[in-house]
């Protein structure tokens, strides 16, 4: 599988995560469309969060740490609403994919 972003074919792993991060807005649009997600401001806030964390730490946080941080960023959005926003694999995976980032670490990798 791959995505065409900016006229370039970007390779993915077997799960559709980019092998190399792409921080462009076009990457978000292309991958969200492929995932069947119509982006809202809440989606974009979460995607921005994951991109910032990846830039700072070299990986994305696990779901528990993500939800702690989201309490400050989107205080009116609970975990059920997060899964409504990212229904396939939840926000800790699907949002990371749409953000144009590589696959998150497994449980033991955090």
MIDREN-391932 format. One record per residue (C-alpha): residue number from 1; residue in one letter; y, x, z. Coordinates in nm, 2 decimals, padded with zeros to 4 digits. Layout:
<atom n="NUM" res="A" north="Y" east="X" up="Z"/>
...
This chain:
<atom n="1" res="X" north="00.00" east="00.00" up="00.00"/>
<atom n="2" res="X" north="00.36" east="00.11" up="-00.06"/>
<atom n="3" res="X" north="00.71" east="-00.03" up="-00.08"/>
<atom n="4" res="X" north="00.97" east="00.03" up="-00.34"/>
<atom n="5" res="X" north="01.29" east="00.11" up="-00.16"/>
<atom n="6" res="X" north="01.60" east="00.24" up="-00.34"/>
<atom n="7" res="X" north="01.39" east="00.28" up="-00.66"/>
<atom n="8" res="X" north="01.15" east="00.51" up="-00.48"/>
<atom n="9" res="X" north="00.79" east="00.43" up="-00.39"/>
<atom n="10" res="X" north="00.74" east="00.48" up="-00.01"/>
<atom n="11" res="X" north="00.39" east="00.54" up="00.11"/>
<atom n="12" res="X" north="00.24" east="00.35" up="00.40"/>
<atom n="13" res="X" north="-00.06" east="00.37" up="00.62"/>
<atom n="14" res="X" north="-00.34" east="00.11" up="00.61"/>
<atom n="15" res="X" north="-00.14" east="-00.12" up="00.83"/>
<atom n="16" res="X" north="00.18" east="-00.12" up="00.62"/>
<atom n="17" res="X" north="00.38" east="00.12" up="00.84"/>
<atom n="18" res="X" north="00.59" east="00.38" up="00.65"/>
<atom n="19" res="X" north="00.45" east="00.73" up="00.68"/>
<atom n="20" res="X" north="00.80" east="00.87" up="00.70"/>
<atom n="21" res="X" north="01.09" east="00.68" up="00.86"/>
<atom n="22" res="X" north="01.35" east="00.51" up="00.63"/>
<atom n="23" res="X" north="01.67" east="00.41" up="00.81"/>
<atom n="24" res="X" north="01.83" east="00.23" up="00.52"/>
<atom n="25" res="X" north="01.93" east="-00.13" up="00.53"/>
<atom n="26" res="X" north="01.73" east="-00.18" up="00.21"/>
<atom n="27" res="X" north="01.41" east="-00.07" up="00.38"/>
<atom n="28" res="X" north="01.46" east="-00.35" up="00.64"/>
<atom n="29" res="X" north="01.52" east="-00.61" up="00.37"/>
<atom n="30" res="X" north="01.22" east="-00.50" up="00.16"/>
<atom n="31" res="X" north="00.97" east="-00.48" up="00.45"/>
<atom n="32" res="X" north="01.10" east="-00.81" up="00.61"/>
<atom n="33" res="X" north="01.05" east="-00.99" up="00.28"/>
<atom n="34" res="X" north="00.70" east="-00.85" up="00.25"/>
<atom n="35" res="X" north="00.62" east="-00.96" up="00.60"/>
<atom n="36" res="X" north="00.76" east="-01.31" up="00.54"/>
<atom n="37" res="X" north="01.04" east="-01.27" up="00.79"/>
<atom n="38" res="X" north="01.39" east="-01.42" up="00.73"/>
<atom n="39" res="X" north="01.62" east="-01.19" up="00.93"/>
<atom n="40" res="X" north="01.86" east="-01.33" up="01.19"/>
<atom n="41" res="X" north="02.11" east="-01.15" up="01.42"/>
<atom n="42" res="X" north="01.84" east="-01.13" up="01.69"/>
<atom n="43" res="X" north="01.60" east="-00.96" up="01.45"/>
<atom n="44" res="X" north="01.86" east="-00.71" up="01.35"/>
<atom n="45" res="X" north="01.95" east="-00.63" up="01.71"/>
<atom n="46" res="X" north="01.58" east="-00.56" up="01.79"/>
<atom n="47" res="X" north="01.54" east="-00.35" up="01.48"/>
<atom n="48" res="X" north="01.85" east="-00.15" up="01.56"/>
<atom n="49" res="X" north="01.71" east="-00.10" up="01.91"/>
<atom n="50" res="X" north="01.38" east="00.04" up="01.78"/>
<atom n="51" res="X" north="01.56" east="00.27" up="01.53"/>
<atom n="52" res="X" north="01.79" east="00.41" up="01.81"/>
<atom n="53" res="X" north="01.49" east="00.47" up="02.04"/>
<atom n="54" res="X" north="01.30" east="00.64" up="01.76"/>
<atom n="55" res="X" north="01.59" east="00.87" up="01.68"/>
<atom n="56" res="X" north="01.64" east="00.95" up="02.05"/>
<atom n="57" res="X" north="01.28" east="00.99" up="02.16"/>
<atom n="58" res="X" north="01.08" east="01.05" up="01.84"/>
<atom n="59" res="X" north="00.87" east="00.74" up="01.91"/>
<atom n="60" res="X" north="00.92" east="00.37" up="02.00"/>
<atom n="61" res="X" north="00.87" east="00.23" up="02.35"/>
<atom n="62" res="X" north="00.58" east="00.02" up="02.45"/>
<atom n="63" res="X" north="00.62" east="-00.36" up="02.50"/>
<atom n="64" res="X" north="00.69" east="-00.35" up="02.87"/>
<atom n="65" res="X" north="00.97" east="-00.09" up="02.84"/>
<atom n="66" res="X" north="01.10" east="-00.28" up="02.53"/>
<atom n="67" res="X" north="01.12" east="-00.60" up="02.73"/>
<atom n="68" res="X" north="01.30" east="-00.43" up="03.02"/>
<atom n="69" res="X" north="01.56" east="-00.30" up="02.77"/>
<atom n="70" res="X" north="01.59" east="-00.63" up="02.59"/>
<atom n="71" res="X" north="01.70" east="-00.80" up="02.92"/>
<atom n="72" res="X" north="02.03" east="-00.61" up="02.88"/>
<atom n="73" res="X" north="02.06" east="-00.65" up="02.50"/>
<atom n="74" res="X" north="01.94" east="-01.01" up="02.45"/>
<atom n="75" res="X" north="01.93" east="-01.16" up="02.80"/>
<atom n="76" res="X" north="01.86" east="-01.51" up="02.67"/>
<atom n="77" res="X" north="01.55" east="-01.41" up="02.47"/>
<atom n="78" res="X" north="01.22" east="-01.41" up="02.66"/>
<atom n="79" res="X" north="00.89" east="-01.27" up="02.55"/>
<atom n="80" res="X" north="00.77" east="-01.60" up="02.39"/>
<atom n="81" res="X" north="01.08" east="-01.60" up="02.18"/>
<atom n="82" res="X" north="01.02" east="-01.24" up="02.08"/>
<atom n="83" res="X" north="00.68" east="-01.34" up="01.95"/>
<atom n="84" res="X" north="00.84" east="-01.63" up="01.77"/>
<atom n="85" res="X" north="01.07" east="-01.38" up="01.59"/>
<atom n="86" res="X" north="00.79" east="-01.14" up="01.51"/>
<atom n="87" res="X" north="00.48" east="-01.36" up="01.49"/>
<atom n="88" res="X" north="00.24" east="-01.12" up="01.33"/>
<atom n="89" res="X" north="00.14" east="-00.85" up="01.58"/>
<atom n="90" res="X" north="00.45" east="-00.91" up="01.80"/>
<atom n="91" res="X" north="00.77" east="-00.73" up="01.83"/>
<atom n="92" res="X" north="00.64" east="-00.39" up="01.95"/>
<atom n="93" res="X" north="00.46" east="-00.36" up="01.62"/>
<atom n="94" res="X" north="00.60" east="-00.59" up="01.36"/>
<atom n="95" res="X" north="00.96" east="-00.51" up="01.44"/>
<atom n="96" res="X" north="00.89" east="-00.14" up="01.43"/>
<atom n="97" res="X" north="00.73" east="-00.19" up="01.08"/>
<atom n="98" res="X" north="01.03" east="-00.38" up="00.95"/>
<atom n="99" res="X" north="01.26" east="-00.12" up="01.10"/>
<atom n="100" res="X" north="01.11" east="00.13" up="00.85"/>
<atom n="101" res="X" north="00.94" east="00.34" up="01.12"/>
<atom n="102" res="X" north="00.59" east="00.49" up="01.14"/>
<atom n="103" res="X" north="00.32" east="00.32" up="01.34"/>
<atom n="104" res="X" north="00.38" east="00.32" up="01.72"/>
<atom n="105" res="X" north="00.16" east="00.52" up="01.95"/>
<atom n="106" res="X" north="-00.15" east="00.35" up="02.10"/>
<atom n="107" res="X" north="-00.17" east="00.24" up="02.46"/>
<atom n="108" res="X" north="-00.26" east="00.59" up="02.59"/>
<atom n="109" res="X" north="00.02" east="00.76" up="02.38"/>
<atom n="110" res="X" north="00.31" east="00.63" up="02.59"/>
